[in-house]
Amino acid sequence: MGVTKILAKISLPHESRWINDDIRPVDAERRTWGFLTFHNFWLLINCNISSYLTGSSLIPLGLTWWQAFIAIVIGNILATLALIASSLAGAYYHIGFPVFSRAVWGLWGSQFVIWNRIFLGIVWYGFQSWVGGQCIYLILLSWDPTFATDIPNTIPSTTGTTTAEFLCYIIFCMLSLPALWIRPHRIQSFFYISSTITIIFFLVVLTWSLTTMGPAGFGATLSSSTSIPPTGGPNSTAWLMLYGTMSTIGSIAAGILNQNDYARLSAHPRDAIWGQALAFPFYGVVGATIGILVTAATQIRLGGEAVWNPPTLFVALLRGDTTSGTRAAVFFAGLALSVSQLGTNLPGNALPGGLDLASVFPGYVNIRRGAYVIALVSPVVNPWRLVNTATTFLTVLSGYGVFLAPMTGLMAAHYLVVCRQKVNVDDLFTGDKSSIYWYTGGINWRAPIAWIIGVVPTMPGFVAAVNTSIHVSDEATEIYYINYLYGFLVSAAVHAFLHWAVPDSKLDAFVKGDMSAREVQALYQERWEVFGQQGRVAGEVHVVKGV
């Protein structure tokens, strides 16, 4: 069978180069996300092992527990503001991240930011799947405490894993595959179940650790003293708290960037706005705080070692006590954590990555196919190397903020300042010069300039953080320490300025038109609602050309 015949066989019906049924504006029938759905979504995303580990990145820097807590709170508040700003186009026009990116970067220019998000989806899916494998490891270990030693290890120690751990990773990946079939607008039941299990588990673990820590109390993790000077350069408490704040935002930077993918499913814009504004910071702080308290409460019983990773903690407990009661506790811990990881990985990485791929290859990829591609490709990132040390984990989180903050700032500035909340939805699916988002050859040259200005100054500090043998000036380090805030604000300001100084004539005419933003939203909502109904009846997808 030739390539042409294969492509014809796998092609999706009723598509065009710029649209298929998964990336078009969401009609009313599929706007199924209410306040509670957004609440459950952020419970899963922000109250999991990754959030639990946040303190492991901050306290080893030399911050006290309360200084780390302040950084976590401020970081989550700032992240919430960025999240809401990047969700507005989806909430009001029911379009996803890759589609709105066409308005910001141009129809062809958007490929840059979309492929960046696809890459991040692959990395994070692999990372979360590896952590999920550690949870499966707990389940198998509870059945047979000698499980790890019974399987001969044939993997070199330099890889950071063993044969037993890698087997558990494969098991988790295989168990995740059926869940990838769920479409975003039908995911509510999955959220209800997984979010309930997740919050109950973390509260039980917190209660158990506090009530059984013994008369010695908390370990050194909750120390209130530090030898770090309060001010005076990047190694001072003030700058390290700023760094902790930025790394807190960086840990969820990819989710902030693509949140239009889920805001577009909101039954009403207020559901997306308030459902996220309240749940996001609350569970972000709760997840990290539970991690700090449980680590401190179990530190003394583990010989003074601060064990941050929950699977590692339960392995240590089982190593010291193999009675049936402990084994049962480890089994249910592994089961609950596995559900939590699946609840994080599916909506946080697989589905957004699937939608991104669908926007790039709409003729051959829908959101389901894209999600499976993300899952199948994810092992190439060697996720077992991402969690070796707290320092590595922090560097990875901060690195995401360096590149994603400017992209998020561009989106916010374009929607709120440049477009004044007006989006010509029809032209987002028109791939020629007639589209107002064609700009210059399909690329809005202002966006990459603004992005580069937001990224370049933070790069020396980022490189030095990744490779500690490289030394840079204190000023370069300090700019890197505020990478998310700097990148977001500077890129947003430059993008808005360039559109003001050198406006695009077609976009400018549309924005300055007589229709208000509310009228534009109503117009395209009604038009694409009719389109959706006609498409379902006729069984076809086509583009409705604008007014």
URFEN-V711267 format. One record per residue. N is the residue number from 0. RES is the residue in one small letter. D_CENTER is the distance of its C-alpha to the mean C-alpha in Angstrom with 1 decimal. Layout:
n: [N N]
res: [RES RES]
d_center: [D_CENTER D_CENTER]
//
This chain:
n: [0 1 2 3 4 5 6 7 8 9 10 11 12 13 14 15 16 17 18 19 20 21 22 23 24 25 26 27 28 29 30 31 32 33 34 35 36 37 38 39 40 41 42 43 44 45 46 47 48 49 50 51 52 53 54 55 56 57 58 59 60 61 62 63 64 65 66 67 68 69 70 71 72 73 74 75 76 77 78 79 80 81 82 83 84 85 86 87 88 89 90 91 92 93 94 95 96 97 98 99 100 101 102 103 104 105 106 107 108 109 110 111 112 113 114 115 116 117 118 119 120 121 122 123 124 125 126 127 128 129 130 131 132 133 134 135 136 137 138 139 140 141 142 143 144 145 146 147 148 149 150 151 152 153 154 155 156 157 158 159 160 161 162 163 164 165 166 167 168 169 170 171 172 173 174 175 176 177 178 179 180 181 182 183 184 185 186 187 188 189 190 191 192 193 194 195 196 197 198 199 200 201 202 203 204 205 206 207 208 209 210 211 212 213 214 215 216 217 218 219 220 221 222 223 224 225 226 227 228 229 230 231 232 233 234 235 236 237 238 239 240 241 242 243 244 245 246 247 248 249 250 251 252 253 254 255 256 257 258 259 260 261 262 263 264 265 266 267 268 269 270 271 272 273 274 275 276 277 278 279 280 281 282 283 284 285 286 287 288 289 290 291 292 293 294 295 296 297 298 299 300 301 302 303 304 305 306 307 308 309 310 311 312 313 314 315 316 317 318 319 320 321 322 323 324 325 326 327 328 329 330 331 332 333 334 335 336 337 338 339 340 341 342 343 344 345 346 347 348 349 350 351 352 353 354 355 356 357 358 359 360 361 362 363 364 365 366 367 368 369 370 371 372 373 374 375 376 377 378 379 380 381 382 383 384 385 386 387 388 389 390 391 392 393 394 395 396 397 398 399 400 401 402 403 404 405 406 407 408 409 410 411 412 413 414 415 416 417 418 419 420 421 422 423 424 425 426 427 428 429 430 431 432 433 434 435 436 437 438 439 440 441 442 443 444 445 446 447 448 449 450 451 452 453 454 455 456 457 458 459 460 461 462 463 464 465 466 467 468 469 470 471 472 473 474 475 476 477 478 479 480 481 482 483 484 485 486 487 488 489 490 491 492 493 494 495 496 497 498 499 500 501 502 503 504 505 506 507 508 509 510 511 512 513 514 515 516 517 518 519 520 521 522 523 524 525 526 527 528 529 530 531 532 533 534 535 536 537 538 539 540 541 542 543 544 545 546]
res: [m g v t k i l a k i s l p h e s r w i n d d i r p v d a e r r t w g f l t f h n f w l l i n c n i s s y l t g s s l i p l g l t w w q a f i a i v i g n i l a t l a l i a s s l a g a y y h i g f p v f s r a v w g l w g s q f v i w n r i f l g i v w y g f q s w v g g q c i y l i l l s w d p t f a t d i p n t i p s t t g t t t a e f l c y i i f c m l s l p a l w i r p h r i q s f f y i s s t i t i i f f l v v l t w s l t t m g p a g f g a t l s s s t s i p p t g g p n s t a w l m l y g t m s t i g s i a a g i l n q n d y a r l s a h p r d a i w g q a l a f p f y g v v g a t i g i l v t a a t q i r l g g e a v w n p p t l f v a l l r g d t t s g t r a a v f f a g l a l s v s q l g t n l p g n a l p g g l d l a s v f p g y v n i r r g a y v i a l v s p v v n p w r l v n t a t t f l t v l s g y g v f l a p m t g l m a a h y l v v c r q k v n v d d l f t g d k s s i y w y t g g i n w r a p i a w i i g v v p t m p g f v a a v n t s i h v s d e a t e i y y i n y l y g f l v s a a v h a f l h w a v p d s k l d a f v k g d m s a r e v q a l y q e r w e v f g q q g r v a g e v h v v k g v]
d_center: [39.6 38.7 35.4 36.3 37.1 33.9 31.8 34.0 33.6 29.8 29.4 28.1 30.9 31.3 28.8 29.0 27.3 25.0 24.3 24.2 23.9 20.1 19.3 22.2 22.0 21.6 25.0 26.0 26.3 22.6 21.4 21.2 18.4 20.2 19.6 19.5 16.9 14.4 15.6 15.2 11.7 10.6 13.2 11.6 8.0 9.7 12.9 12.6 13.7 10.9 11.7 15.3 15.4 14.6 18.4 19.2 17.8 19.7 23.0 24.1 24.0 27.0 25.6 27.2 25.3 25.9 24.8 21.5 21.3 22.0 19.4 16.7 18.2 18.4 14.9 13.5 16.2 15.3 11.6 12.9 15.3 12.9 10.8 14.2 15.5 12.9 13.5 17.2 18.0 16.4 18.1 21.4 21.7 19.6 18.1 14.7 12.7 14.7 17.9 17.6 16.8 20.4 21.8 20.3 20.9 23.6 23.8 23.9 22.2 18.9 18.9 17.9 14.6 13.9 14.8 12.7 9.5 11.4 12.0 8.5 7.9 11.2 10.6 7.8 9.8 12.8 11.8 11.0 14.1 16.1 15.5 16.4 19.5 20.4 20.5 22.8 24.8 25.6 26.9 29.1 30.3 31.3 33.5 35.0 34.6 36.0 33.5 32.0 35.4 36.9 34.7 36.0 33.4 33.7 30.6 31.4 30.3 28.8 25.9 24.6 25.0 27.9 29.0 28.5 24.9 24.2 26.0 23.8 20.7 22.4 23.3 19.8 18.8 21.9 21.4 17.9 19.5 21.3 18.2 16.8 19.8 18.6 18.0 15.5 18.5 20.1 17.4 18.8 21.1 18.5 16.5 19.8 20.8 17.8 17.0 20.7 21.0 18.0 19.4 22.9 22.2 20.7 23.6 26.1 25.0 25.2 28.6 29.9 29.1 30.7 33.8 34.6 34.0 37.8 40.1 38.6 35.5 32.3 31.9 31.5 27.8 28.9 31.4 32.1 33.6 32.4 34.3 32.1 33.8 32.4 32.5 33.6 31.1 27.6 28.7 29.6 28.0 27.1 25.2 23.5 22.3 20.9 19.2 17.8 16.6 14.8 13.2 12.0 10.3 9.2 7.5 4.7 5.9 3.9 2.8 6.4 7.7 7.7 8.5 12.0 11.5 11.9 14.0 16.5 17.3 18.5 22.2 22.8 20.9 21.6 19.7 16.4 17.4 19.0 16.9 13.9 16.1 17.7 15.3 12.2 14.4 16.7 14.5 12.6 16.2 17.6 15.4 16.1 19.7 20.5 19.5 21.9 24.6 24.6 24.7 27.6 29.4 29.5 30.2 34.0 34.5 32.7 35.2 33.3 30.2 26.9 24.9 21.2 19.7 20.7 21.9 23.9 25.4 26.6 28.0 29.9 31.3 32.4 34.0 36.2 37.0 37.2 38.9 38.1 36.5 34.0 33.3 32.6 30.2 28.3 28.2 26.8 24.2 23.1 23.1 21.1 18.5 18.4 17.8 15.0 13.2 13.9 12.7 9.2 9.3 10.9 9.0 5.4 6.7 10.4 11.1 9.0 10.4 13.7 13.9 13.5 16.2 18.3 18.4 19.7 22.1 22.9 26.3 25.2 21.6 20.3 17.0 18.5 19.8 16.7 14.8 17.7 17.7 14.1 15.4 18.7 17.7 15.2 18.1 19.1 16.7 18.7 15.9 18.8 19.3 15.9 17.0 20.6 20.8 19.2 19.9 18.1 14.9 15.2 16.0 12.9 10.7 13.1 13.3 9.9 11.1 14.4 13.4 10.7 12.5 15.5 13.8 12.5 16.0 17.6 16.2 17.2 20.6 21.3 21.0 22.6 25.1 25.9 25.9 26.8 24.5 26.4 25.0 27.3 25.5 28.3 28.1 24.4 25.9 29.1 29.0 32.1 33.8 34.4 30.8 30.2 26.9 28.9 29.6 31.2 31.1 27.8 26.1 25.7 26.8 25.9 22.1 22.2 24.8 22.7 19.6 22.0 23.5 20.3 19.4 22.8 24.0 21.1 21.6 24.7 23.1 20.0 22.5 24.6 21.8 21.1 24.8 26.7 30.0 29.3 30.4 29.7 31.1 30.1 29.2 26.8 25.1 25.0 23.3 20.6 20.3 19.5 17.3 14.6 17.4 19.7 17.5 16.4 20.0 22.0 20.4 20.5 24.2 25.2 23.9 25.7 28.8 29.1 29.0 31.7 33.8 33.6 32.7 32.2 35.2 33.9 30.7 32.8 35.3 32.8 31.2 34.8 36.0 37.8 35.1 33.0 29.2 29.8 32.4 30.1 27.4 30.2 31.7 28.8 27.7 31.2 31.6 28.5 29.4 32.8 31.3 29.2 32.3 34.4 32.0 32.0 35.8 36.5 33.8 32.7 30.0 31.4 30.6 32.4 33.7 33.4 36.1]
//
